Amino acid sequence: MADHAAIHETVEAAKEIEFAHATGLINAILRKVAKNPSKFRKKCDKKQLTELACLSA
């Protein structure tokens, strides 16, 4: 699946589970990660991947 399609599906899923208020943030974070995934793989270890702190760069 292409990055843009996965991002779109994730945003749509967020709307379905009543997180419509956060779709802009979700979209922005996923687009940032998709643009440069290696940067985030290096910065975020497996434990940190559940925390948004490792995505702020």
N, C-alpha and C positions, 0 to 999 in steps of 0.2 A: 504494500500500500504506500502510495506517495505521502510525503510529509504533510502536504497541504490537506489531503483527504483525511488523514488521521487527526489532524488538528480540528478540522471541521466536524468530524464525528464526535470528538471529545467535547467540543463546545455545545453541540446539539444534545449530547447526553447530559451535560450539566444543566441545560434548560429543562430537560425532562424530570430531573430529580430536584427541581426547585432551587437551583443555583444560578438562575438567570442574572441575578445581580452581580455575579462574579465572572460572567463570560468574557468580558473585556480583559480582565486580569489573566484568566486562563489562556486566552488566545495569545496575549502578549508574551507570557512566559514560554509557552510551547513554541511560538515562532522564534523566540530568542535562542532556545535550545536547538531547534531544528537548523538554524542558520550556522551554528558552530558547535556541533555535538562533542567534538573532541575536547573543547575547552571545558565543558561541564563534566565529562567523564574523568578528566584529570583532577578537577577541583572537588568533586563530590565522591566520597567513598560510598560503599553500599549502605552503611548505616545512615548517612546524611541524606540519601536520596528521598527520604520521606519528609524532609524538612525544606521549606522554601529558602532558608538562609543560605544554602549552598548554591542557589540559583542566582543570587544577587551578585552581579559583577560589574 
